[in-house]
Amino acid sequence: MRDPATLLPLTSVMFHVLLSLSDADRHGYGMLKEIEERTGGEVTLSTGTLYGVIKRALADGLIVESRRRPRASEDDERRRYYRLTDFGRHVVDAEARRLEQLVANARAKRILVRLEE
């Protein structure tokens, strides 16, 4: 398997897209809504931005088109569903750990103080 660190750091948009696929297969609009809901509206992506990131994530082997689909009565055949690959999961995990270390460094320098202090 490739080293996930070769793709780090991820752009914030790529990180959000991979996170949106970490717990379920989703189509593009589903990703947009999940990201917007999870971030409380702080992050809203245009469809152009999203599909550019999807294209890149497919090329990098981070996601693949999913074969699983909802029942026909709940689906639109035009939708394409995507899922995170094992490599994509390793990459998003490595990025989360990298970000966690950055926050730890900021706290150590008393730039970001924990609420309980």
Steps between C-alpha positions, in 0.01 A plus 500: 500500500614855429607723785206727593746775600584553133160671456523721809410764579152471356309809399219576743248423223653157434506428873130587532407288197690197632345548845155508341565155354653354815168370634286446188501486122364825362421674174625854435198685633501273805862595564420871470214470750696285746792745500271799545310332785811367675668842493188689602502685168860617544607305191290511185643374176398580148424205276792599276742487792356171622521325165858621450592345836313179415694474173829545687403253774408239238833551319693470829317180597341657808144425389328278247156497347284280718300211362260514795189704436179570685178330392380624162204676660744710708761556231562708193685294239698808394672520838844360550583376846853500637671315781827544682770243412721341765781725379268803522414406858872481585558840339214675682614338825859620442373852430288502816804393701711770334240763588476364854877543537478860373237577763714334769793720395282812521384401848859434609586856393189627683359629171193282538405456862262226604168616645569327832819700563 
